[in-house]
């Protein structure tokens, strides 16, 4: 085979958490994930271009791709993306930020209680008359790293994401990675090791496979999931679907 599938890896295997706060952010947004020593650098099992899944409580939450590092394929590690997923999807990063439109949905559509209550306190009771675009808080002025669906996901799993539940978060969040093996590099011919080869792999090897998985499995944290998400995709089902996609013939440059 031209690929291999590795994992699942629990977050606890890969990362350690440390406190990281930012003024005027929600009190729960206070964590950064650091790699454990064994996973620093470019570990072979996670090296090179491929597709991954992020899980919580054994259920698929997100599908993503990793093409390489510094615009080169077959270098770097997919884990470079995962530390952000761990703290952003859980709303525990001090760098979380929403568009006003998404925050409006958070405030109006999510159930009362945590974490919505803290957002509501920080924007103020008169946020509707003032307008969220005029409210200067970091989670409304720092970009759009989070969406309503990600906040919904965090809310549904607040029993493992809430402050004081870090041990549960680290055991319940996990990752699976399917990577194309270095033996596929000759298919890139003269593009191997170049930015053009990086773009080729992303477009011709990864994107169509990723899009099919998202369309079929509808994970909640992918922005492409517009209609109702699925909350019944297990690790084993994901691996089966992933194997099918990875086994499809690879295009040559």
Buried (B, 14 or more C-beta within 10 A) or exposed (E): EBBBBBBBBBBBBBBEBEEBEBEEBBEBBBBBBEBEEEBEEBBEBBBBBBBBBBBBBEBBBBBBBBBBBEBBBBBBBBBEBBBBBBBBBBBBBBBBBBBBEBBBBBBEEBEEEBBBEBBBEBBEEEBEEEEBEEBEBBBBEBEEBBBBBBBBBBBBBBEBBBEEBBEBBBBBBBBBBBBBBEEBBEBBEEBBBBEBBBBBBBEBBBBEBBBBBBEBBBBBBBEEBEEEBBBEBEBEBBBEBBEEBBEEEBEEB
